Every structure is written in structure tokens, then in C-alpha cells.
Amino acid sequence: MRIPVESYRLPNGLHVVLSEDHTAPIVAVNLWYHVGSANERLERTGFAHLFEHMLFQGSENVQANEHFELVQRAGGTLNGSTWLDRTNYYETVPSNQLAIALWLEADRMGRFVPGLTQEKLDTQRDVVKNERRWSVDNQPYGTWWERLPALCFPEGHPFNHSLIGSMEHLSDASLEDVADFFRTYYAPDNAVLTIAGDLDRAEAMRLVEEYFGPIPRGGARPPLRDMTVPDTFGSTHRVVVEDAVALPRLFVACRTPVFGSEGYYAASIASAILGLRTGSRLEQSLVRGQRVASQASAFTYDLAKGSDLLIIDATAHGDVSAEQLEAAVLAELDQLHADGVTDDEVERARALIETSFITSLQAAAERADQLSRFATYFGDAEIANEQVARYQAVTAADVSRLARERLGSDNRVLLMYVPAPDASLDDAAVTT
């Protein structure tokens, strides 16, 4: 399956991607800014995520929350998300409402700062703080997604610090800090705009030129701090966190080749063999066979810079101890490292990955997101059409080699959560 992809750039640097599909009368608008938590200053963490909230609070011609109201009134849906190295905003609307989605995105790209007020900043700062309390600090196992990167990347590395940011840094953020961050990163020459679905090519290009064309290019952006890390950790590093949880839960991370590289596809298939759906090794052995885990999965972080991570996530079953869970998980990883994989396992994993990817390209919103992803990371949205072939080229020998080189005891970080002696414990005790 090849999807139609047309790319061009406006004089101000905006990378525009179009993909026509008249299957359904809807169109998706997807805007990726090449900025995430990796771009933050160490004394101002959390800005990228704060901006995801701030950009829905209006601009020069749009009132606070009016972006939501206008899109929903037009029969559409919308949202945004933040990751380590990108932030994206997206709308899916009836195809005859494309203009309103594009105009709203252009207004906040070109005219956000005039609508910025201290009241909006204070409100959204409190929203993000509450989100942190709800999803991280007071959520069982909620700190894993900031603890694990901190263990996998050295202090000062762009991926080391928390995506959501610290309470202190959020409190210290000033209105000028926010305006400076916007001027630096939210510029057309640091963005990819993808339009996918039931679009009229000429009309879409006219609207993009009319709304986005007058927005000036951004200024110089500071380079990312050094992303380089060794291929492996060099040993097994184990951390135990006592927390207010009911069952032990183990995360194992291994450094793997970056997203889009040749080695990435072997790592992706390895993770699927280990922990993608019910036919995976972890599911069959730990959940259904030994019954030491109530759930077990594996996945890659899909990081395109520095190093990617392959993650195993397993929660103990019933009265199984943390030691039993860890031993069972590491036994599966050791077996994969030592013995490799079979052709049948590779075929199954590849079929699951390809089916998921091809299905995603059939939906306007997900297609737009995938095209923005490849255009942002590699400058070429057409690479989306090469993904199936890249996976088909991976052999069992390739995956076995990846397992020998990257999944051994010299390349593991273990983060184990265990029930605290005092169930009301507020502050987790950490031992290494």
C-alpha cells in the first residue's frame, strides 16, 4: 500500500505535506513543532508540556478555550501532545471545514504572544501542576516514566529530565520566559503542517499560503546539548522504589538503535516477539504459563536521536514476590539474548507491526500524524511509504544479532516498584 504524498515549503520555511484520500468526507490537520522537553533549559523544565496547554488559551484573534469551541461547533475533534523531542497539535473536521482548522493553527503560530496574559499563565501553570499530582505523584507507579529516562540517560542529557517538569520550575516560569520560548521554537521554519483526507489540493494550498504565508521565519535556535551515549550501559543497574502500590512491578530498559536506523527495525521486531499481544513470549510464559505476572509487555520508545530504548513492563501476579517476577523476566531476556529468535516468530511480529501501521494510514488523523512524524525527524514524509519494506527486510539473523549485542546483562536498567511497608507512605524510598 502506497499513500499519496506531496511535500513543499513556503518561503518562510514551513514544511507542508498533503495526502489526498476521498474515502470519507473528513480532513485531518496535524502540526508538529520540532521541540520537546529535550530543548528545555535545565532550570526551566516542563515548558514544552506547559506550552501544549498554553496554546489552547487563545491568541490575538481567539479567546481562551475558543479554539475548542470553534472546532467542536464545526463537527470536529482536536487535541495536542508533548514528547521528548516534539510537540503536536491536531484537528479532524468535516472536509468543508478545513479553513477554520487551518486559520486557528495559523493564528496561534503567528499571533500567540499578543494574546498572552499573566492570568492565562497562572491558570495553566496550576492545571499542569494538578496534572502532575494526578498522573505522576499520586498515581500508583506514576513516577516510572520520569524515573526510567533519568536512569537511562546521564545527568544533563536532553532526555534525562522529566517531561512534565518540576513544581519549582513551573512556579518560577515568568511571562517573558514563556514568550521567549514561543518565539524561539514556535516558528514556521521549525514546524511541519500535514493535511490528509478529503481535500481539494488547489484549495488547501491556497488556504495554507493565505493563512501561514505571512508568518515570518523564526530566529536562531540553540543547538541541543550533546545526545551521544554509549551503545550499552556497560552493566546491569538496579533500582528499587518502595511506593504505595499493591503489587511489584518491574521495568527493564535496554539501549537500542535510534528510530529510523537499520538496527531500529530489528529492535522493534525483538520487542514485539517479547511482548506484543497474547502470542508474545512474555505473555505466553509469564502470564499464561508460569502465572508470575498479571500483565507483561515490551515496546520501543522510538527516539530518533542519541539512543532509543527497548522497555519491558511486567506486573506481578497475586502473591508473587518482586524477586520471583524479576527472575522470570530476566530469564526470558537471557534466553532471547543467548538463543535468538526463529523465522516464525519474526513473521508473526512483522505481521502484527505491519497490520497496525497500514491500518493507521487508512485513518486521516493517524495518517497525518505519521507523515508529520517522518517529515519532522527526517525531512521527508515519503519515508512513511518505505516502512513496510524496511520491516520485510529484517531477518531472524538480524533480530538475533540485535539481541546478542543489545539485550545482554551489560545493557540493562531495572526499575522495580515494591509495596512500601507503610501503605500510607507519601515519599517513595529508593535503594540501588
VOMAR-313846 format. One record per residue (C-alpha): x, y, z; residue number from 1. Coordinates in Angstrom, 1 decimal. Layout:
N
X:Y:Z:NUM
...
// end
This chain:
432
0.0:0.0:0.0:1
1.4:3.4:-1.0:2
-0.3:6.5:0.1:3
-0.2:9.8:-2.0:4
2.3:12.3:-0.5:5
3.1:15.7:-1.8:6
5.5:18.0:0.1:7
6.6:21.6:-0.4:8
7.9:24.5:1.6:9
6.7:28.0:2.0:10
9.2:30.8:1.7:11
9.1:31.2:5.5:12
10.3:27.6:5.9:13
7.0:25.9:6.8:14
7.2:22.3:5.6:15
3.8:21.4:4.1:16
2.6:17.8:3.4:17
-0.6:16.9:1.6:18
-2.2:13.5:1.3:19
-5.5:13.1:-0.6:20
-7.9:10.4:0.3:21
-11.6:10.8:-0.6:22
-12.8:7.7:1.2:23
-14.7:9.8:3.8:24
-15.7:13.4:3.9:25
-13.2:14.4:6.6:26
-9.9:16.0:6.7:27
-7.1:16.0:9.3:28
-4.8:18.9:10.1:29
-1.7:18.0:12.0:30
1.0:20.4:13.1:31
4.3:19.2:14.5:32
6.8:21.6:16.1:33
10.3:20.2:16.4:34
10.5:21.0:20.1:35
10.0:18.9:23.2:36
11.3:18.5:26.7:37
14.8:17.9:25.3:38
15.0:21.5:24.2:39
14.3:22.9:27.6:40
16.8:24.7:29.8:41
17.7:22.6:32.9:42
16.4:25.4:35.1:43
13.1:25.6:33.2:44
11.9:22.1:32.7:45
8.3:21.5:31.8:46
8.0:24.3:29.3:47
7.2:22.1:26.3:48
4.3:20.5:28.1:49
3.2:23.8:29.6:50
3.0:25.1:26.0:51
0.7:22.3:24.9:52
-1.8:23.8:27.4:53
-1.0:27.5:26.7:54
-1.6:27.2:23.0:55
-5.3:26.3:23.6:56
-5.7:29.5:25.7:57
-6.2:31.8:22.8:58
-4.1:34.2:20.6:59
-4.6:37.7:19.2:60
-7.9:36.8:17.5:61
-9.1:33.8:19.5:62
-10.3:33.9:23.1:63
-9.3:31.4:25.8:64
-10.8:28.0:25.0:65
-12.4:29.3:21.8:66
-10.2:27.0:19.7:67
-12.0:24.1:21.2:68
-15.4:25.7:20.8:69
-14.9:26.6:17.2:70
-13.6:23.2:16.1:71
-16.3:21.3:18.1:72
-19.0:23.5:16.7:73
-17.8:22.7:13.2:74
-18.3:19.0:14.0:75
-14.6:18.3:14.6:76
-12.3:16.9:17.3:77
-8.9:18.2:18.4:78
-6.1:17.8:20.9:79
-2.4:18.1:21.4:80
0.5:16.1:22.9:81
4.1:16.6:24.0:82
7.0:14.2:23.8:83
10.7:14.4:24.4:84
11.6:15.8:21.0:85
8.3:17.1:19.5:86
5.0:18.8:20.3:87
2.0:18.4:18.0:88
-1.5:19.8:17.7:89
-4.2:18.3:15.6:90
-7.8:18.6:14.4:91
-10.1:16.4:12.4:92
-13.0:18.2:10.8:93
-15.6:17.7:8.0:94
-13.8:18.4:4.8:95
-15.8:21.6:4.2:96
-14.5:23.0:7.5:97
-10.7:22.8:6.6:98
-10.4:26.6:6.6:99
-11.3:27.1:10.2:100
-8.8:24.4:11.4:101
-6.0:26.0:9.3:102
-6.9:29.5:10.4:103
-6.9:28.6:14.1:104
-3.5:26.9:13.8:105
-2.1:29.9:11.9:106
-3.4:32.4:14.3:107
-1.7:30.9:17.3:108
1.5:30.3:15.3:109
1.7:33.9:14.2:110
-0.2:35.8:16.8:111
0.1:33.9:20.1:112
2.2:36.4:22.1:113
-0.3:39.3:21.8:114
-2.9:37.1:23.5:115
-0.6:36.0:26.3:116
-1.6:37.3:29.8:117
-0.4:36.6:33.3:118
-3.8:35.3:34.2:119
-3.7:32.6:31.4:120
-0.2:31.6:32.5:121
-1.2:31.3:36.2:122
-4.2:29.3:35.3:123
-2.5:26.8:33.0:124
0.5:26.5:35.4:125
-1.9:25.4:38.1:126
-3.6:22.9:35.6:127
-0.2:21.4:34.8:128
0.7:21.1:38.5:129
-2.6:19.3:39.2:130
-1.9:17.1:36.2:131
1.5:16.2:37.7:132
-0.1:15.4:41.1:133
-2.8:13.3:39.5:134
-0.8:11.4:36.8:135
2.7:11.2:38.5:136
3.0:12.0:42.2:137
-0.3:10.4:43.4:138
-0.7:7.7:40.8:139
0.5:4.1:41.6:140
3.7:3.5:39.7:141
3.2:7.0:38.2:142
6.8:8.1:38.5:143
8.1:5.4:36.2:144
8.1:7.5:33.1:145
10.4:10.1:34.6:146
12.5:7.8:36.8:147
13.3:5.4:33.9:148
14.7:8.0:31.5:149
16.6:9.6:34.3:150
18.3:6.2:34.9:151
18.9:5.5:31.2:152
20.4:8.9:30.2:153
23.2:10.7:32.2:154
22.5:13.9:34.1:155
22.5:16.9:31.7:156
21.4:14.7:28.8:157
18.4:16.2:27.0:158
16.4:13.1:27.7:159
17.3:12.8:31.3:160
14.9:15.2:33.0:161
11.1:15.0:33.5:162
8.8:15.7:30.6:163
6.1:17.2:32.8:164
8.7:19.3:34.7:165
9.2:20.1:38.3:166
6.9:22.1:40.6:167
9.7:24.5:41.3:168
10.4:25.3:37.7:169
6.8:25.7:36.8:170
6.4:28.1:39.7:171
9.4:30.1:38.5:172
8.2:30.5:34.9:173
7.6:34.1:34.0:174
5.5:35.6:31.3:175
8.7:36.7:29.4:176
10.1:33.1:29.8:177
7.0:31.8:28.0:178
7.2:34.5:25.3:179
10.8:33.8:24.6:180
10.2:30.0:24.4:181
7.5:30.6:21.9:182
9.5:33.0:19.7:183
12.4:30.5:19.7:184
10.6:27.3:18.8:185
7.1:28.0:17.6:186
8.1:29.3:14.1:187
7.1:28.1:10.7:188
10.7:27.0:9.9:189
10.5:24.7:12.9:190
7.2:23.1:12.0:191
5.6:20.5:9.7:192
2.0:21.1:8.7:193
0.2:18.0:7.3:194
-3.2:17.9:5.7:195
-4.7:14.4:5.0:196
-8.0:13.2:3.8:197
-10.8:14.6:1.7:198
-9.0:17.7:0.5:199
-9.0:19.7:-2.7:200
-5.3:20.2:-3.5:201
-5.6:23.7:-5.0:202
-7.9:25.0:-2.3:203
-5.7:23.5:0.5:204
-2.6:25.1:-0.9:205
-4.4:28.4:-1.3:206
-5.5:28.4:2.3:207
-2.1:27.4:3.6:208
-0.5:30.3:1.7:209
-3.1:32.8:2.8:210
-3.0:31.9:6.5:211
0.6:30.8:7.1:212
2.5:32.6:4.3:213
2.7:36.0:6.1:214
4.1:34.5:9.3:215
7.9:35.3:9.5:216
10.6:32.8:10.0:217
12.0:32.3:13.5:218
15.4:33.4:14.8:219
18.3:31.2:15.6:220
17.6:28.2:17.8:221
20.1:27.0:20.4:222
21.5:23.5:19.5:223
20.6:20.6:21.6:224
23.1:19.5:24.2:225
25.2:16.5:23.3:226
22.9:13.5:22.7:227
25.7:10.9:22.4:228
25.7:7.9:24.7:229
27.5:4.6:24.5:230
25.6:1.7:22.8:231
25.2:-0.1:26.1:232
25.1:0.8:29.8:233
28.1:-1.3:30.5:234
26.4:-3.3:33.2:235
23.1:-4.1:34.9:236
21.9:-1.2:37.1:237
19.1:-2.0:39.5:238
16.9:0.4:41.5:239
14.1:-0.5:43.9:240
11.4:2.0:44.7:241
9.1:1.5:47.8:242
5.8:3.0:46.9:243
2.1:2.9:47.9:244
1.4:0.1:45.4:245
-0.4:-3.3:45.8:246
1.9:-5.4:43.6:247
5.5:-5.4:42.5:248
6.0:-4.0:39.0:249
9.3:-4.2:37.0:250
10.6:-2.1:34.2:251
13.6:-3.2:32.3:252
15.3:-0.8:29.8:253
18.0:-1.6:27.2:254
19.6:0.9:24.9:255
18.8:0.2:21.2:256
19.5:1.9:17.8:257
17.6:5.1:17.2:258
14.2:5.2:15.4:259
14.6:5.1:11.6:260
18.0:3.5:11.6:261
18.6:0.0:10.2:262
19.0:-1.5:13.7:263
15.8:0.1:14.9:264
13.6:-2.3:12.8:265
15.3:-5.4:14.3:266
14.8:-3.9:17.8:267
11.2:-3.2:17.0:268
10.6:-6.8:16.0:269
12.5:-8.0:19.0:270
10.2:-6.0:21.3:271
7.1:-7.4:19.5:272
8.4:-11.0:19.9:273
9.0:-10.3:23.6:274
5.8:-8.5:24.5:275
3.3:-7.6:21.8:276
-0.1:-9.1:22.4:277
-1.1:-12.6:23.5:278
1.2:-14.6:21.3:279
4.4:-13.0:22.7:280
7.0:-14.7:24.8:281
6.3:-12.7:27.9:282
2.5:-13.3:27.7:283
2.8:-17.0:26.9:284
5.4:-17.7:29.6:285
4.9:-15.2:32.4:286
1.2:-14.5:32.3:287
-0.4:-17.7:30.9:288
2.3:-20.3:31.7:289
4.1:-19.6:35.0:290
1.4:-17.1:36.1:291
4.0:-14.9:37.8:292
2.7:-11.8:36.0:293
-0.7:-10.3:35.6:294
0.5:-8.4:32.6:295
3.7:-8.2:30.6:296
4.6:-6.2:27.5:297
7.5:-4.8:25.6:298
7.9:-1.8:23.3:299
10.4:0.7:22.0:300
10.4:4.4:22.8:301
11.0:5.3:19.2:302
13.5:8.0:19.9:303
15.2:9.4:16.8:304
18.2:11.0:18.5:305
21.0:9.7:20.7:306
19.7:6.3:21.6:307
16.4:4.5:21.6:308
15.1:2.3:24.4:309
13.5:-1.1:24.4:310
11.3:-1.4:27.5:311
9.8:-4.4:29.3:312
6.9:-3.7:31.7:313
5.7:-6.6:33.9:314
3.4:-6.5:37.0:315
3.4:-9.4:39.5:316
0.5:-11.8:39.7:317
-1.2:-12.3:43.1:318
1.3:-13.2:45.8:319
4.3:-13.4:43.5:320
7.3:-11.7:45.1:321
9.4:-9.0:43.4:322
12.4:-11.4:43.3:323
10.3:-14.1:41.5:324
9.0:-11.6:39.0:325
12.5:-10.2:38.3:326
13.9:-13.7:37.9:327
11.2:-14.7:35.4:328
11.5:-11.6:33.3:329
15.3:-11.8:33.1:330
15.2:-15.5:32.2:331
13.1:-14.6:29.1:332
15.5:-11.8:28.3:333
18.5:-14.0:28.8:334
17.1:-16.7:26.6:335
16.4:-14.2:23.8:336
20.0:-12.8:24.2:337
21.6:-16.3:24.1:338
19.4:-18.2:21.6:339
18.0:-15.6:19.4:340
14.6:-15.9:17.6:341
13.0:-18.1:15.0:342
11.8:-17.3:11.5:343
8.2:-18.0:12.6:344
8.5:-15.5:15.5:345
9.8:-12.8:13.1:346
6.9:-13.5:10.7:347
4.3:-13.2:13.4:348
5.8:-10.0:14.9:349
6.3:-8.4:11.5:350
2.6:-9.2:10.5:351
1.4:-7.5:13.7:352
3.5:-4.4:13.2:353
2.7:-4.1:9.5:354
-1.0:-4.5:10.1:355
-1.0:-1.9:12.8:356
0.9:0.6:10.6:357
-1.1:0.1:7.5:358
-4.3:0.4:9.4:359
-3.1:3.7:10.9:360
-2.5:5.1:7.4:361
-6.1:4.4:6.4:362
-7.5:6.9:9.1:363
-7.0:10.6:8.2:364
-5.9:11.7:11.6:365
-3.3:8.9:12.1:366
-2.0:9.2:8.5:367
-1.4:12.9:9.1:368
0.4:12.2:12.3:369
2.7:9.5:10.7:370
3.5:11.9:7.8:371
4.3:14.7:10.2:372
6.5:12.4:12.2:373
8.7:11.3:9.3:374
8.8:14.9:7.9:375
9.9:16.3:11.2:376
12.5:13.7:12.1:377
14.0:13.0:8.6:378
12.7:15.9:6.4:379
10.8:13.5:4.1:380
7.2:12.4:4.7:381
7.5:9.9:1.8:382
9.6:7.7:4.1:383
6.3:6.5:5.6:384
5.8:4.6:2.4:385
9.1:2.7:2.9:386
8.2:1.3:6.4:387
6.7:-2.0:5.3:388
9.6:-2.7:3.1:389
12.1:-1.9:5.9:390
10.4:-4.4:8.2:391
10.1:-7.0:5.5:392
13.9:-6.8:5.0:393
14.6:-7.8:8.6:394
15.6:-11.5:9.1:395
15.7:-13.7:12.1:396
19.5:-13.4:11.9:397
19.2:-9.6:12.2:398
17.0:-9.8:15.3:399
19.2:-12.5:16.9:400
22.3:-10.2:16.3:401
20.5:-7.3:17.9:402
19.6:-9.5:20.9:403
23.2:-10.6:21.3:404
24.6:-7.1:21.0:405
21.9:-5.1:23.0:406
19.9:-7.3:25.3:407
22.5:-8.8:27.5:408
23.3:-8.2:31.1:409
25.8:-5.4:30.1:410
22.9:-3.3:28.9:411
20.1:-3.3:31.4:412
18.5:-0.8:33.8:413
16.0:-2.4:36.2:414
13.4:-0.2:37.9:415
11.4:-2.3:40.4:416
8.4:-0.9:42.3:417
7.5:-2.8:45.5:418
4.8:-2.2:48.1:419
6.0:0.1:50.9:420
5.9:-1.3:54.4:421
3.6:1.6:55.3:422
0.8:1.8:52.7:423
0.2:5.5:53.5:424
3.8:6.4:52.6:425
3.9:9.6:50.7:426
7.6:9.8:49.7:427
9.0:6.8:47.9:428
12.2:5.4:49.4:429
14.7:4.4:46.7:430
17.5:2.0:47.0:431
20.1:0.9:44.5:432
// end
